[in-house]
Amino acid sequence: MKKRRANAPDVEAADLVVIEANIDDMNPEWFEYLIERLLAAGAVDVTVRPVLMKKRRLAAQLQVLCVAERRERLVRIIFAETTTFGVRFYPVERCTLRRVVRKVRTPHGLVPVKCGWLGDELLQCSPEYEACKAIARKRRVPLREIYRLAVAAALR
């Protein structure tokens, strides 16, 4: 459930659940497919990070952020698509900036830029990667130049 925190204007807060599993015996190529399935099933975010487990075995820690209503569905996917025998979950809170996606004009074309606001203050600008990549390829311009131009245009 989204709600506004009284002490943080324009910051959206949500009560979410984290689902975790440590996986030490799975083909690492499978994680890409797993992540796709979890996101398609409603996960808010999915991360995989290296961890060292008991017996000094290198493993991957899967972490899935979701709304509570999606937990059981996502756990089923984890059991179906990984080698884990167990998951753990716990409630977390998350707050986010108010987001606005704007298309900004650059000398190379329009670029969608996600802007994060706290009240009237613009704190973050992040150009959309796939759009920047397509423009960079088409125009044969370095990707970082497209990013620089898009951020500059968003800040005007």
C-alpha positions as CSV (number, residue, x, y, z in Angstrom):
1,M,0.0,0.0,0.0
2,K,1.4,3.4,-1.0
3,K,1.2,6.2,1.4
4,R,2.8,9.6,2.0
5,R,5.1,10.1,5.0
6,A,4.2,13.2,6.9
7,N,7.8,14.2,7.5
8,A,8.9,13.7,3.9
9,P,6.8,15.7,1.4
10,D,6.5,14.2,-2.1
11,V,8.2,11.0,-1.0
12,E,6.1,7.9,-1.6
13,A,6.4,5.1,0.9
14,A,5.3,1.5,0.5
15,D,5.3,-1.5,2.8
16,L,6.9,-4.3,0.8
17,V,8.3,-7.8,1.3
18,V,11.8,-9.1,0.6
19,I,12.1,-12.7,-0.5
20,E,15.7,-14.1,-0.3
21,A,17.4,-17.3,-1.1
22,N,21.1,-18.3,-1.1
23,I,21.8,-20.5,-4.1
24,D,25.1,-22.4,-4.4
25,D,24.5,-25.1,-7.0
26,M,22.7,-23.6,-9.9
27,N,23.9,-22.8,-13.4
28,P,24.5,-19.0,-13.4
29,E,23.1,-18.6,-16.9
30,W,19.6,-19.4,-15.5
31,F,19.5,-16.2,-13.4
32,E,18.7,-14.1,-16.5
33,Y,15.6,-16.2,-17.2
34,L,14.6,-16.2,-13.6
35,I,14.8,-12.5,-13.3
36,E,12.7,-12.0,-16.4
37,R,10.0,-14.3,-15.0
38,L,10.0,-12.6,-11.6
39,L,9.7,-9.2,-13.0
40,A,6.9,-10.3,-15.4
41,A,5.1,-11.8,-12.4
42,G,5.1,-8.5,-10.5
43,A,8.4,-8.2,-8.6
44,V,9.2,-4.6,-7.9
45,D,13.0,-5.3,-8.1
46,V,15.3,-8.3,-8.3
47,T,19.0,-8.5,-7.5
48,V,21.5,-11.2,-7.4
49,R,24.8,-10.8,-5.6
50,P,27.8,-13.0,-4.8
51,V,28.0,-14.3,-1.2
52,L,30.3,-16.7,0.7
53,M,28.3,-19.5,2.4
54,K,29.1,-22.1,5.0
55,K,32.0,-24.4,4.0
56,R,33.4,-21.3,2.2
57,R,31.3,-22.0,-0.9
58,L,30.7,-19.2,-3.3
59,A,27.0,-18.7,-3.9
60,A,24.5,-16.2,-5.2
61,Q,22.0,-14.4,-3.0
62,L,18.7,-13.8,-4.8
63,Q,16.7,-10.9,-3.4
64,V,13.2,-10.1,-4.7
65,L,11.3,-7.0,-3.6
66,C,7.5,-7.3,-4.0
67,V,4.1,-6.3,-2.6
68,A,2.8,-8.8,-0.1
69,E,0.0,-9.9,-2.3
70,R,2.6,-11.2,-4.9
71,R,4.7,-13.1,-2.4
72,E,3.3,-16.6,-2.8
73,R,3.3,-16.4,-6.6
74,L,6.9,-15.2,-6.7
75,V,8.0,-17.9,-4.2
76,R,6.5,-20.6,-6.5
77,I,8.5,-19.2,-9.4
78,I,11.7,-19.3,-7.3
79,F,11.1,-22.9,-6.3
80,A,10.3,-23.9,-9.9
81,E,13.2,-22.1,-11.6
82,T,16.1,-22.4,-9.1
83,T,17.8,-25.2,-7.1
84,T,17.0,-23.7,-3.7
85,F,15.3,-25.7,-1.0
86,G,14.1,-22.7,1.0
87,V,13.4,-19.0,1.0
88,R,13.1,-16.4,3.7
89,F,11.0,-13.3,3.7
90,Y,10.6,-10.2,5.8
91,P,8.7,-6.9,5.6
92,V,10.5,-3.8,4.6
93,E,9.6,-0.2,4.0
94,R,10.7,1.8,0.9
95,C,10.3,5.4,0.0
96,T,10.8,6.9,-3.5
97,L,11.0,10.3,-5.0
98,R,8.1,11.5,-7.1
99,R,9.0,10.4,-10.7
100,V,8.2,12.2,-13.9
101,V,9.4,11.0,-17.3
102,R,10.0,13.8,-19.8
103,K,11.1,13.6,-23.4
104,V,13.9,16.1,-23.9
105,R,15.3,17.4,-27.1
106,T,19.0,16.9,-27.9
107,P,20.9,17.6,-31.1
108,H,20.6,13.9,-31.9
109,G,16.9,13.4,-31.1
110,L,14.3,13.1,-28.3
111,V,15.4,11.2,-25.2
112,P,13.1,10.1,-22.4
113,V,14.5,11.1,-19.0
114,K,13.2,10.0,-15.6
115,C,13.3,12.9,-13.2
116,G,13.1,12.5,-9.4
117,W,11.5,15.3,-7.4
118,L,11.4,16.0,-3.6
119,G,8.8,18.8,-3.3
120,D,9.8,21.4,-5.8
121,E,13.5,20.3,-5.9
122,L,14.7,18.2,-8.8
123,L,17.2,15.7,-7.3
124,Q,17.8,13.1,-10.0
125,C,17.8,12.9,-13.8
126,S,18.3,9.5,-15.5
127,P,18.1,9.1,-19.3
128,E,16.5,6.0,-20.5
129,Y,19.3,3.6,-21.5
130,E,17.7,1.8,-24.4
131,A,16.7,5.1,-26.1
132,C,20.2,6.5,-25.6
133,K,21.8,3.3,-27.0
134,A,19.6,3.4,-30.1
135,I,20.4,7.0,-30.8
136,A,24.2,6.5,-30.2
137,R,24.2,3.6,-32.6
138,K,22.1,5.4,-35.2
139,R,24.1,8.7,-35.0
140,R,27.5,7.0,-34.3
141,V,28.0,9.2,-31.3
142,P,29.4,7.9,-27.9
143,L,26.7,6.8,-25.5
144,R,28.0,8.9,-22.7
145,E,27.6,12.0,-25.0
146,I,23.9,11.2,-25.5
147,Y,23.6,10.8,-21.7
148,R,25.4,14.2,-21.1
149,L,23.2,16.0,-23.6
150,A,20.0,14.5,-22.3
151,V,20.7,15.4,-18.6
152,A,21.7,18.9,-19.6
153,A,18.4,19.3,-21.5
154,A,16.4,17.9,-18.6
155,L,18.1,20.4,-16.2
156,R,17.2,23.4,-18.3
